[in-house]
């Protein structure tokens, strides 16, 4: 939140990064804030800028109606590895499509790993998936 506040010149006090007091806020005195805390600019503008900054952190919407299998094929020995994913979560790995049913019947673990999310977004949106 501090990085977004600095980049968009948001008020540390309005973002909850600085305690409320009657004195001029530290971030405004250091010219890090555009003056929302002392009434120079409206809270509405502040909130719009905050939403803009926070929107960069939002996850992309899962572009499919259900699970997807990313398949990697080795060119040398033709071995395949299947990565089953749904809503940016890895459901499991398989060596063939026949193993999908077993993986899909397991209870999902709804944990999204940041690095895996970035890899999956790149893989899904940059390739022509079949």
Secondary structure by P-SEA (a helix, b strand, c coil): caaaaaaaccccccccccccccccccccccccccccccccccaaaaaaaaaaaaaaaccccccccbbbbbbbbccccbbbbbbbbcccccccccccccaaaaaaaccccccccaaaaaaaaaaaaacccc
